[in-house]
């Protein structure tokens, strides 16, 4: 599970599975290098997580729900501007996931990465580049919601393909903390003859961007959106 809090990625992984993968890998393997590629490592069994740990890429070992609660409190009270990411190696991953969801109202959403040839559809909204997405209606499936939201926000009719990934990100709505779960799908264009930005949703413009243009646009975007696009690129490389 990956949660974006204040646009910082918080990854929750199983400590047991991660440790087994590392211990069975050669010293020069990517697994070992990834495990040690952190600016700071905190063992929650030995140290209390403090504000001075919130910088660069942080790995927290032996994380519990209490560790998650402490991290969320630090996000509210401490300066996290130098923090790039947090990886929580959880003793029981399901318990940590429940703890990180607990303080928030969860809203379910769906969206898509729409492709036409070698180009992807991005929209410029509220000063940043974004992907079309929106909340599920009552009783609506994620796949149907994703296609509907793309049509409403961009005017483009699509066919929905395989699921790319699921993201979780936080924001505040009328003073209440919200955690939005978004399921993302790959999509192909059926008809873009009526393509137009949904202005009442503050969408200023739409653009079909090639790979290089997309990467440039993503420098002015959200970490969660970059994660989705990177997931698409990774799937393409593996196929």
QUIFENDA-V639251 format. One record per residue. N is the residue number from 0. RES is the residue in one small letter. NEAR is the number of other C-alpha atoms within 10 Angstrom. Layout:
BEGIN
N_RES_NEAR / N_RES_NEAR
END
This chain:
BEGIN
0_x_13 / 1_x_19 / 2_x_24 / 3_x_21 / 4_x_18 / 5_x_15 / 6_x_17 / 7_x_20 / 8_x_22 / 9_x_21 / 10_x_17 / 11_x_23 / 12_x_22 / 13_x_19 / 14_x_19 / 15_x_15 / 16_x_11 / 17_x_15 / 18_x_15 / 19_x_10 / 20_x_13 / 21_x_19 / 22_x_11 / 23_x_11 / 24_x_13 / 25_x_11 / 26_x_11 / 27_x_8 / 28_x_11 / 29_x_12 / 30_x_18 / 31_x_18 / 32_x_13 / 33_x_10 / 34_x_14 / 35_x_13 / 36_x_13 / 37_x_15 / 38_x_13 / 39_x_15 / 40_x_16 / 41_x_18 / 42_x_14 / 43_x_18 / 44_x_12 / 45_x_9 / 46_x_9 / 47_x_12 / 48_x_17 / 49_x_12 / 50_x_16 / 51_x_9 / 52_x_19 / 53_x_23 / 54_x_17 / 55_x_16 / 56_x_18 / 57_x_21 / 58_x_23 / 59_x_23 / 60_x_21 / 61_x_18 / 62_x_26 / 63_x_23 / 64_x_19 / 65_x_13 / 66_x_22 / 67_x_22 / 68_x_16 / 69_x_15 / 70_x_18 / 71_x_16 / 72_x_12 / 73_x_16 / 74_x_16 / 75_x_10 / 76_x_9 / 77_x_14 / 78_x_13 / 79_x_18 / 80_x_12 / 81_x_11 / 82_x_15 / 83_x_16 / 84_x_19 / 85_x_25 / 86_x_20 / 87_x_24 / 88_x_25 / 89_x_27 / 90_x_17 / 91_x_17 / 92_x_20 / 93_x_15 / 94_x_15 / 95_x_24 / 96_x_20 / 97_x_12 / 98_x_18 / 99_x_19 / 100_x_15 / 101_x_12 / 102_x_14 / 103_x_16 / 104_x_13 / 105_x_16 / 106_x_14 / 107_x_15 / 108_x_24 / 109_x_27 / 110_x_28 / 111_x_29 / 112_x_25 / 113_x_26 / 114_x_18 / 115_x_15 / 116_x_10 / 117_x_9 / 118_x_16 / 119_x_20 / 120_x_21 / 121_x_22 / 122_x_21 / 123_x_20 / 124_x_20 / 125_x_11 / 126_x_11 / 127_x_15 / 128_x_21 / 129_x_22 / 130_x_26 / 131_x_25 / 132_x_23 / 133_x_23 / 134_x_18 / 135_x_21 / 136_x_12 / 137_x_6 / 138_x_6 / 139_x_11 / 140_x_12 / 141_x_22 / 142_x_21 / 143_x_14 / 144_x_21 / 145_x_30 / 146_x_24 / 147_x_22 / 148_x_22 / 149_x_23 / 150_x_22 / 151_x_19 / 152_x_23 / 153_x_25 / 154_x_18 / 155_x_23 / 156_x_22 / 157_x_21 / 158_x_14 / 159_x_19 / 160_x_15 / 161_x_10 / 162_x_17 / 163_x_17 / 164_x_15 / 165_x_19 / 166_x_22 / 167_x_23 / 168_x_21 / 169_x_19 / 170_x_15 / 171_x_11 / 172_x_8 / 173_x_6 / 174_x_7 / 175_x_11 / 176_x_14 / 177_x_19 / 178_x_24 / 179_x_22 / 180_x_18 / 181_x_23 / 182_x_22 / 183_x_26 / 184_x_25 / 185_x_19 / 186_x_23 / 187_x_19 / 188_x_15 / 189_x_11 / 190_x_13 / 191_x_14 / 192_x_9 / 193_x_11 / 194_x_16 / 195_x_18 / 196_x_22 / 197_x_18 / 198_x_12 / 199_x_8 / 200_x_11 / 201_x_13 / 202_x_21 / 203_x_16 / 204_x_15 / 205_x_20 / 206_x_18 / 207_x_17 / 208_x_18 / 209_x_16 / 210_x_13 / 211_x_9 / 212_x_13 / 213_x_19 / 214_x_14 / 215_x_12 / 216_x_18 / 217_x_17 / 218_x_12 / 219_x_14 / 220_x_18 / 221_x_17 / 222_x_18 / 223_x_21 / 224_x_17 / 225_x_19 / 226_x_16 / 227_x_21 / 228_x_20 / 229_x_13 / 230_x_14 / 231_x_17 / 232_x_12 / 233_x_11 / 234_x_11 / 235_x_9 / 236_x_8 / 237_x_6 / 238_x_5
END
